[in-house]
Amino acid sequence: MSGHADAHGEGGHASVGFYWMIGGILAVLTALEVAAYYMELGAVEIPLLIGLSIAKFVLVVMFFMHLKFDSRIFTGVFMAGMVLAVFMVGALILLYHVIPGLVV
C-alpha cells in the first residue's frame, strides 16, 4: 500500500496545513462571537451570532467531517438539519422575545 489515503479508498483530501488554517478561521469566528456577545450590539447581535454559528457549522461539516469530499446526499442531510435548526431557533426567538412584546 502506498499510503493512508489509498488504504481506505479515500482521495482528494486537503493537507494538514489546510486543516490548521480552517481551525484558525474557526478560532477567529469564535473570538468574534465572544466579542459580539460582550459588546451588546442590540438588535444586530442575535442575527450576527446566528450567522457566525452557521458559518462555523458549515466549515466543520465540510472539512472536519469530510463532507466536501463525500457524496452530495450526506451534504444534503446535514444542510437539512442546519436549516431545521435555524428555523427552530428563529421560531423560539419569535415566540419568546418578539410576540410577548407585541401583546403587552
DRENTORKOL-3810 file (N, C-alpha, C; in nm, 4 decimals):
REM DRENTORKOL-3810
@n.u->0.0844; n.v->-0.1174; n.w->0.0000; ca.u->0.0000; ca.v->0.0000; ca.w->0.0000; c.u->0.0885; c.v->0.1230; c.w->0.0000
@n.u->0.0424; n.v->0.2190; n.w->-0.0776; ca.u->0.1276; ca.v->0.3354; ca.w->-0.0925; c.u->0.1029; c.v->0.4432; c.w->0.0115
@n.u->-0.0081; n.v->0.4383; n.w->0.0842; ca.u->-0.0305; ca.v->0.5408; ca.w->0.1853; c.u->-0.1648; c.v->0.5253; c.w->0.2529
@n.u->-0.1861; n.v->0.6097; n.w->0.3511; ca.u->-0.3078; ca.v->0.6049; ca.w->0.4311; c.u->-0.4324; c.v->0.6291; c.w->0.3454
@n.u->-0.4294; n.v->0.7269; n.w->0.2548; ca.u->-0.5461; ca.v->0.7590; ca.w->0.1732; c.u->-0.5812; c.v->0.6432; c.w->0.0804
@n.u->-0.4791; n.v->0.5774; n.w->0.0235; ca.u->-0.5061; ca.v->0.4659; ca.w->-0.0661; c.u->-0.5590; c.v->0.3448; c.w->0.0106
@n.u->-0.5168; n.v->0.3270; n.w->0.1315; ca.u->-0.5582; ca.v->0.2110; ca.w->0.2103; c.u->-0.7073; c.v->0.2157; c.w->0.2432
@n.u->-0.7618; n.v->0.3352; n.w->0.2542; ca.u->-0.9033; ca.v->0.3481; ca.w->0.2892; c.u->-0.9891; c.v->0.3869; c.w->0.1702
@n.u->-0.9332; n.v->0.3899; n.w->0.0529; ca.u->-1.0102; ca.v->0.4250; ca.w->-0.0648; c.u->-1.0492; c.v->0.5716; c.w->-0.0704
@n.u->-0.9810; n.v->0.6547; n.w->0.0028; ca.u->-1.0112; ca.v->0.7965; ca.w->0.0063; c.u->-0.9186; c.v->0.8699; c.w->-0.0894
@n.u->-0.9604; n.v->0.9829; n.w->-0.1315; ca.u->-0.8749; ca.v->1.0632; ca.w->-0.2167; c.u->-0.9227; c.v->1.2065; c.w->-0.2182
@n.u->-0.8354; n.v->1.2970; n.w->-0.2540; ca.u->-0.8733; ca.v->1.4349; ca.w->-0.2690; c.u->-0.8855; c.v->1.5136; c.w->-0.1402
@n.u->-0.8377; n.v->1.4618; n.w->-0.0302; ca.u->-0.8469; ca.v->1.5356; ca.w->0.0952; c.u->-0.7398; c.v->1.6428; c.w->0.1009
@n.u->-0.7669; n.v->1.7440; n.w->0.1783; ca.u->-0.6751; ca.v->1.8568; ca.w->0.1902; c.u->-0.5552; c.v->1.8196; c.w->0.2768
@n.u->-0.4557; n.v->1.9072; n.w->0.2756; ca.u->-0.3345; ca.v->1.8841; ca.w->0.3532; c.u->-0.3574; c.v->1.9177; c.w->0.5000
@n.u->-0.2630; n.v->1.8776; n.w->0.5830; ca.u->-0.2696; ca.v->1.9066; ca.w->0.7262; c.u->-0.2669; c.v->2.0580; c.w->0.7493
@n.u->-0.1854; n.v->2.1285; n.w->0.6739; ca.u->-0.1786; ca.v->2.2735; ca.w->0.6863; c.u->-0.3116; c.v->2.3413; c.w->0.6574
@n.u->-0.3850; n.v->2.2856; n.w->0.5616; ca.u->-0.5160; ca.v->2.3407; ca.w->0.5295; c.u->-0.6112; c.v->2.3247; c.w->0.6478
@n.u->-0.6045; n.v->2.2091; n.w->0.7153; ca.u->-0.6906; ca.v->2.1879; ca.w->0.8321; c.u->-0.6517; c.v->2.2818; c.w->0.9470
@n.u->-0.5242; n.v->2.3125; n.w->0.9603; ca.u->-0.4817; ca.v->2.4105; ca.w->1.0610; c.u->-0.5367; c.v->2.5483; c.w->1.0268
@n.u->-0.5389; n.v->2.5800; n.w->0.8978; ca.u->-0.5936; ca.v->2.7087; ca.w->0.8547; c.u->-0.7436; c.v->2.7156; c.w->0.8860
@n.u->-0.8171; n.v->2.6085; n.w->0.8580; ca.u->-0.9598; ca.v->2.6042; ca.w->0.8902; c.u->-0.9790; c.v->2.6181; c.w->1.0414
@n.u->-0.8955; n.v->2.5515; n.w->1.1205; ca.u->-0.9010; ca.v->2.5649; ca.w->1.2663; c.u->-0.8769; c.v->2.7088; c.w->1.3104
@n.u->-0.7836; n.v->2.7764; n.w->1.2456; ca.u->-0.7574; ca.v->2.9169; ca.w->1.2762; c.u->-0.8768; c.v->3.0050; c.w->1.2422
@n.u->-0.9405; n.v->2.9784; n.w->1.1297; ca.u->-1.0602; ca.v->3.0540; ca.w->1.0914; c.u->-1.1713; c.v->3.0307; c.w->1.1935
@n.u->-1.1869; n.v->2.9058; n.w->1.2370; ca.u->-1.2876; ca.v->2.8746; ca.w->1.3389; c.u->-1.2577; c.v->2.9477; c.w->1.4699
@n.u->-1.1302; n.v->2.9569; n.w->1.5060; ca.u->-1.0926; ca.v->3.0286; ca.w->1.6282; c.u->-1.1246; c.v->3.1777; c.w->1.6159
@n.u->-1.1001; n.v->3.2361; n.w->1.4994; ca.u->-1.1313; ca.v->3.3774; ca.w->1.4768; c.u->-1.2825; c.v->3.4001; c.w->1.4831
@n.u->-1.3600; n.v->3.3098; n.w->1.4200; ca.u->-1.5056; ca.v->3.3226; ca.w->1.4253; c.u->-1.5570; c.v->3.3110; c.w->1.5684
@n.u->-1.4972; n.v->3.2210; n.w->1.6471; ca.u->-1.5357; ca.v->3.2072; ca.w->1.7876; c.u->-1.5023; c.v->3.3345; c.w->1.8654
@n.u->-1.3859; n.v->3.3924; n.w->1.8394; ca.u->-1.3476; ca.v->3.5171; ca.w->1.9060; c.u->-1.4450; c.v->3.6296; c.w->1.8687
@n.u->-1.4885; n.v->3.6331; n.w->1.7425; ca.u->-1.5870; ca.v->3.7331; ca.w->1.7011; c.u->-1.7204; c.v->3.7126; c.w->1.7722
@n.u->-1.7596; n.v->3.5860; n.w->1.7906; ca.u->-1.8834; ca.v->3.5569; ca.w->1.8629; c.u->-1.8758; c.v->3.6067; c.w->2.0074
@n.u->-1.7656; n.v->3.5775; n.w->2.0745; ca.u->-1.7479; ca.v->3.6207; ca.w->2.2137; c.u->-1.7463; c.v->3.7732; c.w->2.2215
@n.u->-1.6756; n.v->3.8380; n.w->2.1297; ca.u->-1.6696; ca.v->3.9844; ca.w->2.1285; c.u->-1.8077; c.v->4.0437; c.w->2.1040
@n.u->-1.8826; n.v->3.9856; n.w->2.0101; ca.u->-2.0171; ca.v->4.0367; ca.w->1.9811; c.u->-2.1080; c.v->4.0228; c.w->2.1019
@n.u->-2.0933; n.v->3.9153; n.w->2.1751; ca.u->-2.1750; ca.v->3.8940; ca.w->2.2944; c.u->-2.1460; c.v->4.0001; c.w->2.4012
@n.u->-2.0196; n.v->4.0276; n.w->2.4251; ca.u->-1.9825; ca.v->4.1235; ca.w->2.5282; c.u->-2.0019; c.v->4.2692; c.w->2.4863
@n.u->-2.0076; n.v->4.2976; n.w->2.3572; ca.u->-2.0260; ca.v->4.4351; ca.w->2.3101; c.u->-2.1726; c.v->4.4792; c.w->2.3167
@n.u->-2.2643; n.v->4.3869; n.w->2.3350; ca.u->-2.4074; ca.v->4.4168; ca.w->2.3430; c.u->-2.4506; c.v->4.5063; c.w->2.2268
@n.u->-2.4618; n.v->4.4484; n.w->2.1095; ca.u->-2.4883; ca.v->4.5211; ca.w->1.9860; c.u->-2.6354; c.v->4.5497; c.w->1.9597
@n.u->-2.7215; n.v->4.5164; n.w->2.0523; ca.u->-2.8641; ca.v->4.5446; ca.w->2.0363; c.u->-2.9309; c.v->4.4492; c.w->1.9386
@n.u->-3.0066; n.v->4.5055; n.w->1.8453; ca.u->-3.0858; ca.v->4.4253; ca.w->1.7514; c.u->-2.9996; c.v->4.3479; c.w->1.6523
@n.u->-2.8765; n.v->4.3886; n.w->1.6324; ca.u->-2.7871; ca.v->4.3219; ca.w->1.5372; c.u->-2.7227; c.v->4.1979; c.w->1.5979
@n.u->-2.7192; n.v->4.1917; n.w->1.7307; ca.u->-2.6431; ca.v->4.0872; ca.w->1.7998; c.u->-2.6905; c.v->3.9457; c.w->1.7659
@n.u->-2.8180; n.v->3.9193; n.w->1.7769; ca.u->-2.8672; ca.v->3.7820; ca.w->1.7557; c.u->-2.8500; c.v->3.7376; c.w->1.6108
@n.u->-2.8892; n.v->3.8181; n.w->1.5099; ca.u->-2.8641; ca.v->3.7741; ca.w->1.3720; c.u->-2.7150; c.v->3.7533; c.w->1.3425
@n.u->-2.6292; n.v->3.8374; n.w->1.4003; ca.u->-2.4847; ca.v->3.8228; ca.w->1.3819; c.u->-2.4355; c.v->3.6915; c.w->1.4421
@n.u->-2.4785; n.v->3.6610; n.w->1.5645; ca.u->-2.4374; ca.v->3.5364; ca.w->1.6292; c.u->-2.4892; c.v->3.4144; c.w->1.5542
@n.u->-2.6109; n.v->3.4211; n.w->1.5041; ca.u->-2.6653; ca.v->3.3098; ca.w->1.4263; c.u->-2.5853; c.v->3.2920; c.w->1.2974
@n.u->-2.5526; n.v->3.4021; n.w->1.2307; ca.u->-2.4726; ca.v->3.3939; ca.w->1.1080; c.u->-2.3344; c.v->3.3357; c.w->1.1322
@n.u->-2.2695; n.v->3.3786; n.w->1.2396; ca.u->-2.1374; ca.v->3.3243; ca.w->1.2726; c.u->-2.1461; c.v->3.1759; c.w->1.3066
@n.u->-2.2515; n.v->3.1358; n.w->1.3767; ca.u->-2.2697; ca.v->2.9949; ca.w->1.4105; c.u->-2.2916; c.v->2.9102; c.w->1.2851
@n.u->-2.3686; n.v->2.9626; n.w->1.1909; ca.u->-2.3911; ca.v->2.8908; ca.w->1.0649; c.u->-2.2599; c.v->2.8756; c.w->0.9893
@n.u->-2.1803; n.v->2.9819; n.w->0.9853; ca.u->-2.0515; ca.v->2.9747; ca.w->0.9153; c.u->-1.9613; c.v->2.8693; c.w->0.9786
@n.u->-1.9581; n.v->2.8650; n.w->1.1118; ca.u->-1.8755; ca.v->2.7640; ca.w->1.1795; c.u->-1.9278; c.v->2.6236; c.w->1.1528
@n.u->-2.0594; n.v->2.6068; n.w->1.1567; ca.u->-2.1200; ca.v->2.4771; ca.w->1.1284; c.u->-2.0797; c.v->2.4286; c.w->0.9888
@n.u->-2.0912; n.v->2.5161; n.w->0.8905; ca.u->-2.0595; ca.v->2.4790; ca.w->0.7522; c.u->-1.9124; c.v->2.4401; c.w->0.7395
@n.u->-1.8221; n.v->2.5176; n.w->0.8004; ca.u->-1.6793; ca.v->2.4841; ca.w->0.7924; c.u->-1.6490; c.v->2.3497; c.w->0.8568
@n.u->-1.7048; n.v->2.3258; n.w->0.9749; ca.u->-1.6785; ca.v->2.1988; ca.w->1.0441; c.u->-1.7327; c.v->2.0825; c.w->0.9635
@n.u->-1.8548; n.v->2.0961; n.w->0.9148; ca.u->-1.9171; ca.v->1.9867; ca.w->0.8399; c.u->-1.8433; c.v->1.9606; c.w->0.7093
@n.u->-1.8066; n.v->2.0675; n.w->0.6391; ca.u->-1.7422; ca.v->2.0487; ca.w->0.5098; c.u->-1.6031; c.v->1.9877; c.w->0.5207
@n.u->-1.5251; n.v->2.0339; n.w->0.6168; ca.u->-1.3853; ca.v->1.9938; ca.w->0.6168; c.u->-1.3505; c.v->1.8911; c.w->0.7237
@n.u->-1.3925; n.v->1.9126; n.w->0.8485; ca.u->-1.3546; ca.v->1.8182; ca.w->0.9533; c.u->-1.4382; c.v->1.6900; c.w->0.9483
@n.u->-1.5591; n.v->1.6984; n.w->0.8927; ca.u->-1.6404; ca.v->1.5784; ca.w->0.8755; c.u->-1.6278; c.v->1.5266; c.w->0.7324
@n.u->-1.5447; n.v->1.5906; n.w->0.6523; ca.u->-1.5085; ca.v->1.5478; ca.w->0.5171; c.u->-1.6259; c.v->1.5433; c.w->0.4200
@n.u->-1.7326; n.v->1.6182; n.w->0.4437; ca.u->-1.8455; ca.v->1.6153; ca.w->0.3514; c.u->-1.8135; c.v->1.6825; c.w->0.2191
@n.u->-1.7163; n.v->1.7717; n.w->0.2177; ca.u->-1.6776; ca.v->1.8341; ca.w->0.0915; c.u->-1.6229; c.v->1.7300; c.w->-0.0062
@n.u->-1.5672; n.v->1.6230; n.w->0.0484; ca.u->-1.5055; ca.v->1.5210; ca.w->-0.0352; c.u->-1.5917; c.v->1.3957; c.w->-0.0448
@n.u->-1.7152; n.v->1.4003; n.w->0.0053; ca.u->-1.8013; ca.v->1.2822; ca.w->0.0117; c.u->-1.9225; c.v->1.3007; c.w->-0.0792
@n.u->-2.0150; n.v->1.2078; n.w->-0.0724; ca.u->-2.1346; ca.v->1.2103; ca.w->-0.1548; c.u->-2.2216; c.v->1.3312; c.w->-0.1214
@n.u->-2.2877; n.v->1.3854; n.w->-0.2226; ca.u->-2.3740; ca.v->1.5019; ca.w->-0.2041; c.u->-2.4937; c.v->1.4708; c.w->-0.1147
@n.u->-2.5363; n.v->1.3474; n.w->-0.1077; ca.u->-2.6510; ca.v->1.3108; ca.w->-0.0240; c.u->-2.6225; c.v->1.3400; c.w->0.1230
@n.u->-2.4996; n.v->1.3144; n.w->0.1664; ca.u->-2.4623; ca.v->1.3423; ca.w->0.3056; c.u->-2.4627; c.v->1.4924; c.w->0.3329
@n.u->-2.4164; n.v->1.5697; n.w->0.2364; ca.u->-2.4194; ca.v->1.7149; ca.w->0.2496; c.u->-2.5635; c.v->1.7633; c.w->0.2625
@n.u->-2.6517; n.v->1.7053; n.w->0.1824; ca.u->-2.7931; ca.v->1.7422; ca.w->0.1890; c.u->-2.8551; c.v->1.7120; c.w->0.3237
@n.u->-2.8198; n.v->1.5972; n.w->0.3819; ca.u->-2.8735; ca.v->1.5600; ca.w->0.5128; c.u->-2.8288; c.v->1.6601; c.w->0.6191
@n.u->-2.7006; n.v->1.6957; n.w->0.6197; ca.u->-2.6514; ca.v->1.7908; ca.w->0.7192; c.u->-2.7068; c.v->1.9308; c.w->0.6963
@n.u->-2.7195; n.v->1.9728; n.w->0.5725; ca.u->-2.7741; ca.v->2.1054; ca.w->0.5452; c.u->-2.9220; c.v->2.1108; c.w->0.5829
@n.u->-2.9958; n.v->2.0030; n.w->0.5611; ca.u->-3.1360; ca.v->1.9996; ca.w->0.6030; c.u->-3.1456; c.v->2.0143; c.w->0.7546
@n.u->-3.0563; n.v->1.9505; n.w->0.8272; ca.u->-3.0528; ca.v->1.9648; ca.w->0.9727; c.u->-3.0221; c.v->2.1070; c.w->1.0139
@n.u->-2.9312; n.v->2.1732; n.w->0.9430; ca.u->-2.8970; ca.v->2.3101; ca.w->0.9756; c.u->-3.0163; c.v->2.4026; c.w->0.9498
@n.u->-3.0835; n.v->2.3836; n.w->0.8376; ca.u->-3.1998; ca.v->2.4665; ca.w->0.8057; c.u->-3.3084; c.v->2.4464; c.w->0.9112
@n.u->-3.3315; n.v->2.3219; n.w->0.9514; ca.u->-3.4309; ca.v->2.2939; ca.w->1.0548; c.u->-3.3927; c.v->2.3604; c.w->1.1871
@n.u->-3.2657; n.v->2.3536; n.w->1.2236; ca.u->-3.2199; ca.v->2.4151; ca.w->1.3486; c.u->-3.2363; c.v->2.5666; c.w->1.3448
@n.u->-3.2007; n.v->2.6303; n.w->1.2325; ca.u->-3.2160; ca.v->2.7755; ca.w->1.2200; c.u->-3.3638; c.v->2.8128; c.w->1.2275
@n.u->-3.4496; n.v->2.7344; n.w->1.1634; ca.u->-3.5931; ca.v->2.7599; ca.w->1.1701; c.u->-3.6435; c.v->2.7496; c.w->1.3139
@n.u->-3.6010; n.v->2.6462; n.w->1.3849; ca.u->-3.6468; ca.v->2.6264; ca.w->1.5228; c.u->-3.5985; c.v->2.7393; c.w->1.6140
@n.u->-3.4729; n.v->2.7777; n.w->1.6018; ca.u->-3.4204; ca.v->2.8870; ca.w->1.6850; c.u->-3.4937; c.v->3.0168; c.w->1.6518
@n.u->-3.5146; n.v->3.0427; n.w->1.5240; ca.u->-3.5885; ca.v->3.1624; ca.w->1.4843; c.u->-3.7305; c.v->3.1622; c.w->1.5384
@n.u->-3.7967; n.v->3.0472; n.w->1.5338; ca.u->-3.9324; ca.v->3.0364; ca.w->1.5858; c.u->-3.9351; c.v->3.0583; c.w->1.7369
@n.u->-3.8374; n.v->3.0042; n.w->1.8078; ca.u->-3.8325; ca.v->3.0233; ca.w->1.9531; c.u->-3.8031; c.v->3.1685; c.w->1.9897
@n.u->-3.7154; n.v->3.2332; n.w->1.9154; ca.u->-3.6879; ca.v->3.3750; ca.w->1.9399; c.u->-3.8150; c.v->3.4562; c.w->1.9156
@n.u->-3.8824; n.v->3.4271; n.w->1.8083; ca.u->-4.0075; ca.v->3.4951; ca.w->1.7781; c.u->-4.1108; c.v->3.4711; c.w->1.8870
@n.u->-4.1235; n.v->3.3477; n.w->1.9301; ca.u->-4.2246; ca.v->3.3108; ca.w->2.0286; c.u->-4.1987; c.v->3.3716; c.w->2.1663
@n.u->-4.0742; n.v->3.3699; n.w->2.2102; ca.u->-4.0445; ca.v->3.4129; ca.w->2.3468; c.u->-3.9968; c.v->3.5569; c.w->2.3599
@n.u->-3.9487; n.v->3.6188; n.w->2.2535; ca.u->-3.8941; ca.v->3.7543; ca.w->2.2657; c.u->-3.9689; c.v->3.8595; c.w->2.1857
@n.u->-4.0250; n.v->3.8229; n.w->2.0729; ca.u->-4.0901; ca.v->3.9222; ca.w->1.9872; c.u->-4.2392; c.v->3.9307; c.w->2.0186
@n.u->-4.3085; n.v->3.8193; n.w->2.0164; ca.u->-4.4534; ca.v->3.8184; ca.w->2.0364; c.u->-4.4936; c.v->3.8698; c.w->2.1748
@n.u->-4.4274; n.v->3.8295; n.w->2.2848; ca.u->-4.4673; ca.v->3.8849; ca.w->2.4150; c.u->-4.4575; c.v->4.0380; c.w->2.4212
@n.u->-4.3629; n.v->4.0958; n.w->2.3512; ca.u->-4.3501; ca.v->4.2411; ca.w->2.3466; c.u->-4.4638; c.v->4.3071; c.w->2.2699
@n.u->-4.5209; n.v->4.2375; n.w->2.1743; ca.u->-4.6319; ca.v->4.2912; ca.w->2.0962; c.u->-4.7636; c.v->4.2820; c.w->2.1722
@n.u->-4.7773; n.v->4.1793; n.w->2.2571; ca.u->-4.9019; ca.v->4.1549; ca.w->2.3285; c.u->-4.9194; c.v->4.2511; c.w->2.4443
@n.u->-4.8116; n.v->4.2839; n.w->2.5113; ca.u->-4.8191; ca.v->4.3687; ca.w->2.6314; c.u->-4.8539; c.v->4.5056; c.w->2.5982
END
